[in-house]
Amino acid sequence: MALITISGYPSSGKSQRAAQLKRHLGSRLADPSYTGPSLSVVLLSDDTLNIHRSFYNDSRSEKPARGTLFTAVQRNLAQNTIVIVDSLDYIKGFRYQMYCVAREIKVPVCAVYVLATPDLCKQWNSERTDGKAYAPETLANLLQRYEELSSMDVPADDFRRTITEGVVKPPNTGTQAVANAPTDALRTLEHTAASIVSALVSEQTNSGSLGGTTTITLSSTLKVRITPPPRDMALSELQRLKRQFVTLHKKAIMLGTTEKGVVDWSEQSAADKFVAYFEENIKQ
């Protein structure tokens, strides 16, 4: 239903605010006067995911810690769940990753910015006795590297309205799931194009020349109509067109495609694609 990120300096009181927000939302959802959809509230934090503060002492251990948090966000975010992310979230790129996940699932996003001065954060960190304090040099480094919220991070003045009525931006190309081609698509494409080339060479040899629209039978179920030029075509020329055609479509097959709708990689579709490419690129 919504993604709420808690951002601010380390040891600024983010975890306390996150816990208060979870209790507040939980009580509102449990109130008898509440008539909205059935929702659950999930709080994800370094503590709930067993990420120790020492993981932020160096980048080698910090990277998998962020990966653990990101995986948990992907696993829990859903249309019937409000996910509160209480972590450092000091890197804009990481916040953008979570933002993209929310856009893909089509849920509202908002951010809570907890304000505290660096000196106050250092004081509160030094006074902790629960074993969850940052090493002084780690805290100083994190304070220096913190990246302020940008326009991408949507502040929320009214949590309930933002969560239940917030504008949900549609997924863009970068967040859309890629439609993968069948595993045999490349083989089908190459085989079909090669069959048409062979049929053209055979027809040209048997009839002496080509010209005008010709129907080529590739199998009992596959026929194509093609218009070759009124001249002899060299085998090397036809093979060059075939290679160019396959190369043109190979990237879409290997990496997937963002075309809308279902992309057809059947023999008939491959044949039609090659005929269109042939007629457009063959020299008359």
GIVEN-V307755 format. One record per backbone hydrogen bond with DSSP energy under -1.0 kcal/mol. CO is the residue of the C=O (numbers start at 1). NH is the residue of the N-H. If there is no record, write none. Layout:
BEGIN
CO;NH / CO;NH
END
This chain:
BEGIN
1;108 / 2;83 / 3;110 / 4;85 / 5;112 / 7;114 / 9;12 / 13;17 / 14;18 / 15;19 / 16;20 / 17;21 / 18;22 / 19;23 / 20;24 / 21;25 / 22;26 / 23;27 / 24;28 / 25;29 / 26;30 / 31;34 / 40;82 / 42;84 / 44;86 / 45;49 / 46;51 / 47;50 / 52;55 / 53;56 / 54;57 / 58;62 / 59;63 / 62;66 / 63;67 / 64;68 / 65;69 / 66;70 / 67;71 / 68;72 / 69;73 / 70;74 / 71;75 / 72;76 / 73;77 / 78;81 / 80;40 / 81;2 / 82;42 / 83;4 / 84;44 / 85;6 / 90;147 / 91;95 / 92;96 / 93;97 / 94;98 / 95;99 / 96;100 / 97;101 / 98;102 / 99;103 / 100;104 / 101;105 / 102;106 / 102;107 / 108;3 / 110;5 / 111;156 / 112;7 / 117;121 / 118;122 / 119;123 / 120;124 / 121;125 / 122;126 / 123;127 / 135;139 / 136;140 / 137;141 / 138;142 / 139;143 / 140;144 / 141;145 / 150;153 / 154;111 / 158;162 / 159;163 / 160;164 / 161;165 / 162;166 / 172;175 / 172;176 / 179;257 / 182;185 / 184;188 / 185;189 / 186;190 / 187;191 / 188;192 / 189;193 / 190;194 / 191;195 / 192;196 / 193;197 / 194;198 / 195;199 / 196;200 / 197;201 / 198;202 / 199;203 / 200;204 / 201;205 / 202;206 / 203;207 / 204;208 / 214;226 / 216;224 / 222;218 / 222;219 / 224;216 / 226;214 / 229;231 / 234;238 / 235;239 / 236;240 / 237;241 / 238;242 / 239;243 / 240;244 / 241;245 / 242;246 / 243;247 / 244;248 / 245;249 / 246;250 / 249;253 / 250;254 / 251;255 / 252;256 / 257;179 / 266;270 / 267;271 / 268;272 / 269;273 / 270;274 / 271;275 / 272;276 / 273;277 / 274;278 / 275;279 / 276;280 / 277;281 / 278;282
END
